[in-house]
């Protein structure tokens, strides 16, 4: 099963998306967008920027010391954020999964509203 973008409408009426790997795990979550069109443009930006390793900004949480990454567009805006990982190696594997799955991932509209 290939990766997919799940487009969702939040309880506040805004839109966001999750990129899911082929195993169903969420590997990237977007910011919220005021419109569906904005979220779809965000997905296009992820698809365009994910293959470039320079677009990934690796970070360590000051709160809990866990590792995560941000995916940035050419203008340096953050277009997606990973989950928290217990090790650098796991974080780097997550980034590699985004590079692999994002470019060709299908967009699926989620049925249920979710909070974001």
Buried (B, 14 or more C-beta within 10 A) or exposed (E): EEBBBBBBBBEEEBBBBBBBBEEEEEBBBBBBBEEEEBBBEBBEBBBBBBEEEEBBBEBEEEEEEBBBBBBBBEEEEEBBBBBBBEEEEBBBEBBEBBBBBBBEBEBEEBEEEEEB
